[in-house]
Amino acid sequence: MTRQIILDAEEKIACPKCKAHFALSEGLSGQAIERHARAYEDALAERKKSLEAQLAAQARAQFETEKKSLSEALAAREASLARFRSEELGLRRRLGELEEAKKNQDLEYQRRLDAERKKIEDKTHAALAEEFSRKEAQFRLQMESVQRELAEAKRKAEQGSQQLQGEALELSLEALLKSAFPLDEILPVPKGVNGADLIQRVRSPSGAVCGTILWEAKQTKAWQ
């Protein structure tokens, strides 16, 4: 196996025989130095080429890795954006459903409120009608009671007036009989006793009772 080394041409070396020191360039021919220089340059170029190829491979590998990473990140970002869009659409759809449900709920609430209001109004109208009917019946009963009281008062007034008229007629008749028959005994019938109003005991000039006349005084169109 051939080994290649790099030496400094000005490096001092010692002669193995005389032990004298001299520069390495002085101990080698120009051809050898040129050959070693070309070999060094070729090796250096080969090394450079190898390093460049290695660096290019590393750069390509790093580029591919970064490209793959970026592609994966981009795909993940696109997936996240798609998921976010889907979630946003879902949220918007859910929001629309909630708004629609709220509108329906408000409508149902308004309907229930109207129904309850109508129930209250109907109940209030029924209660007012019942109260009106009750008060109307009470007023009618009161009117009937007042009318009965008025009729009773009128009847009593008429009865009292007739009684007073009857008493006045009896007194007038009694005075008339006493004036016309001064010898006879004219007596009124006591109150509460059924029968005539006046009793006339007929007497002769000597004072003997000849008979009795019963007088009944009436102021009426019909007489029995």
C-alpha positions in Angstrom: 0.0 0.0 0.0 1.4 3.4 -1.0 1.6 6.1 1.6 1.8 9.7 0.7 3.1 12.3 3.2 3.4 16.0 3.0 6.9 17.4 3.8 8.3 20.9 4.0 11.0 21.4 1.4 13.0 23.7 3.8 12.8 21.2 6.7 16.3 20.3 7.9 17.3 16.6 7.9 20.5 14.8 8.9 22.6 12.5 6.7 22.6 9.0 8.2 26.3 8.6 7.4 28.0 12.0 8.1 25.4 13.4 10.3 25.5 16.7 8.4 22.3 18.7 8.4 20.9 20.1 5.1 17.5 21.2 3.8 15.2 18.6 2.4 15.1 20.4 -1.0 18.9 20.1 -1.2 18.7 16.3 -0.8 16.0 15.6 -3.4 16.1 16.2 -7.1 13.9 18.8 -8.7 12.1 16.0 -10.5 11.3 14.2 -7.3 10.2 17.4 -5.8 8.0 18.2 -8.8 6.7 14.7 -8.7 5.9 14.9 -5.0 4.4 18.4 -5.6 2.1 17.1 -8.4 1.2 14.1 -6.3 0.4 16.5 -3.4 -1.6 18.7 -5.7 -3.4 15.7 -7.1 -4.1 14.4 -3.7 -5.2 17.8 -2.6 -7.5 18.1 -5.6 -8.8 14.6 -5.1 -9.4 15.4 -1.4 -11.0 18.7 -2.4 -13.2 16.9 -4.9 -14.0 14.2 -2.4 -14.8 16.9 0.3 -16.9 18.8 -2.3 -18.7 15.7 -3.2 -19.2 14.8 0.5 -20.3 18.4 1.2 -22.6 18.3 -1.8 -24.0 15.0 -0.7 -24.4 16.3 2.9 -26.0 19.5 1.5 -28.3 17.5 -0.7 -29.2 15.2 2.2 -29.7 18.3 4.5 -31.7 19.9 1.7 -33.8 16.8 1.3 -34.2 16.5 5.0 -35.1 20.2 5.3 -37.4 19.9 2.2 -39.1 16.8 3.7 -39.4 18.6 7.1 -40.7 21.7 5.4 -43.1 19.6 3.3 -44.3 17.8 6.4 -44.6 21.1 8.3 -46.5 22.5 5.3 -48.7 19.4 5.1 -49.3 19.7 8.8 -50.1 23.4 8.4 -52.4 22.6 5.6 -54.0 19.9 7.6 -54.3 22.3 10.6 -55.8 25.0 8.3 -58.2 22.4 6.8 -59.1 21.3 10.4 -59.5 24.9 11.5 -61.7 25.6 8.4 -63.8 22.5 9.2 -64.0 23.5 12.8 -64.9 27.1 11.8 -67.6 25.8 9.4 -68.9 23.5 12.2 -68.9 26.4 14.6 -70.6 28.7 12.1 -73.2 25.9 11.4 -73.6 25.4 15.2 -74.0 29.2 15.7 -76.6 29.3 13.0 -78.4 26.3 14.6 -78.2 28.1 18.0 -79.5 31.3 16.5 -82.3 29.4 14.7 -83.1 27.5 17.9 -83.1 30.8 19.8 -85.5 32.3 17.3 -87.8 29.3 17.6 -87.5 29.4 21.4 -88.4 33.1 21.3 -91.3 32.4 19.0 -92.5 29.5 21.2 -92.0 31.7 24.3 -94.1 34.5 22.7 -96.7 31.9 21.7 -96.9 30.6 25.3 -96.9 34.1 26.6 -99.8 35.0 24.3 -101.6 31.8 25.3 -101.1 32.5 29.0 -102.2 36.1 28.4 -105.3 34.9 26.7 -106.0 32.4 29.5 -105.6 35.2 32.0 -107.9 37.5 29.9 -110.5 34.7 29.5 -110.3 33.9 33.2 -110.6 37.6 34.1 -113.5 38.1 31.7 -115.2 35.0 33.2 -114.6 36.3 36.7 -115.9 39.7 35.8 -118.9 38.2 34.1 -119.5 36.0 37.1 -119.1 39.0 39.4 -121.4 41.0 37.2 -124.0 38.2 37.2 -123.7 37.8 40.9 -124.0 41.6 41.5 -126.8 41.7 39.0 -128.6 38.9 40.8 -127.9 40.6 44.1 -129.2 43.9 42.7 -132.3 42.2 41.3 -132.9 40.5 44.7 -132.4 43.9 46.4 -134.8 45.5 43.9 -137.4 42.8 44.5 -136.9 43.2 48.2 -137.3 47.0 47.9 -140.3 46.5 45.7 -141.8 44.1 48.2 -141.1 46.6 51.0 -142.6 49.4 48.9 -145.6 47.3 48.2 -145.9 46.4 51.8 -145.5 50.0 52.9 -148.0 51.1 50.3 -150.4 48.4 51.4 -150.0 49.4 55.0 -150.3 53.0 54.0 -153.4 52.3 52.1 -154.7 50.1 54.9 -153.9 52.8 57.4 -155.6 55.4 55.2 -158.7 53.2 54.7 -158.7 52.5 58.5 -158.5 56.2 59.2 -161.2 56.9 56.6 -163.3 54.2 58.1 -162.8 55.6 61.6 -163.6 59.1 60.3 -166.7 57.7 58.6 -167.8 55.9 61.7 -167.4 59.0 63.8 -169.3 61.0 61.3 -172.1 58.4 61.2 -172.1 58.2 65.0 -172.5 62.0 65.3 -175.2 62.0 62.6 -177.2 59.2 64.4 -176.8 60.9 67.8 -178.1 64.2 66.2 -181.0 62.4 64.4 -182.0 60.2 67.3 -181.2 61.9 70.6 -183.3 59.5 72.7 -181.5 56.4 71.4 -178.2 55.0 72.7 -175.4 55.1 70.0 -172.4 52.9 70.9 -169.3 52.1 68.8 -168.3 48.4 68.5 -164.9 47.8 70.2 -161.9 47.4 67.9 -161.0 43.8 67.0 -164.6 42.6 67.4 -166.2 41.2 64.2 -169.5 42.7 63.2 -171.0 46.1 62.8 -169.3 49.4 63.4 -172.1 51.0 65.5 -174.9 49.7 67.7 -178.0 51.8 68.1 -180.4 50.8 70.9 -183.8 52.3 70.0 -185.7 53.7 73.0 -189.1 55.0 73.5 -189.8 58.4 75.0 -190.2 56.6 78.3 -186.7 55.2 78.0 -187.7 51.6 77.2 -185.5 49.7 74.7 -187.5 48.9 71.7 -184.8 47.1 69.6 -181.3 47.3 68.3 -179.9 48.5 65.0 -176.4 47.5 63.7 -174.7 50.0 61.5 -171.8 49.1 59.1 -170.2 52.0 57.2 -168.3 51.3 54.0 -166.7 53.4 51.3 -166.5 51.0 48.4 -167.9 50.4 44.9 -169.0 46.8 45.7 -171.1 45.9 48.7 -172.1 42.5 50.1 
